[in-house]
Amino acid sequence: MSRIDESKAFIPVRIAILTVSDTRGLAEDRSGDTLVQRLADAGHILADRKIVKDERGEIADCLRGWIADPNVDVVISTGGTGLTGRDVTVEAHRDVYEKEIDAFGTVFTMVSFNKIGTSAVQSRATGGVAGGTYLFALPGSTGACKDAWDEILSLQLDYRHRPCNFVEIFPRLDEHQRRK
């Protein structure tokens, strides 16, 4: 069973928040606000925050910019993960992934199923890694952002979480690039 090892020191992670929306600005971005508040409450650092339109190229360009930024360890996007024609966040994420974290979407679906039942099948939450940066795409609802943070990301982005976590393998994410 998972647990927090209090004998280890907490390591803050630098997280960028991306909201994908054709209609929202910062004043209306409740899901982005939810993620910013939760990461701050956990002791992490808000590295950057942006809102972009539901345009695959714009989303991917923003992700690539943060992947190249040494001051960003993790990117969490919210919005654009559904099934409609304008929902292209998942495709943009996959355009930049080096590796997909397949189980992230599975675990998110399990968490969602416990909250919203079979409606969970409509989410395409995803996670991956590129350039030593973790990337996660969450649905645009505040409930989904709370569930993903509270049930998955808060634990995996905590170095003290056992038996394992994303933070402890940061140094090895780009080891394939050092072997040349």
C-alpha angles and dihedrals in degrees: 000000000000121000143163114254102218091192089072124077119247113247115206115226124212107236130187119203121211122188116198112205141134092205112031131088126187091275091060098036101112094158092052089047090051092053093045091051094047095048091048092048089052091054098254126133126249101228096181143331131210142165119216134177123258091269118130095216094048092049093048092047091052091049091049091051092054093043088057092047111094089205093066120076100165136022121202117187126191126200137030098064097115133094104264124109093256093051102101103138094105092051091049091051091049089050088066104031119113089187130011119222094223096183092058092072091043094051091044089054090050091051091046093048089058089055106034105016120215092354084082089081089074094065122091098188110168142179135198148152131246130165092354092304126117115227125195128181115201131181117265098248120103089228092057091047091050092048094048093047098041098041103033120004099044088058100039092046091052112092090207094060114114146241086022143329142189094252097063092058097048092106091055100047094092099030090118088067092054095054095072 
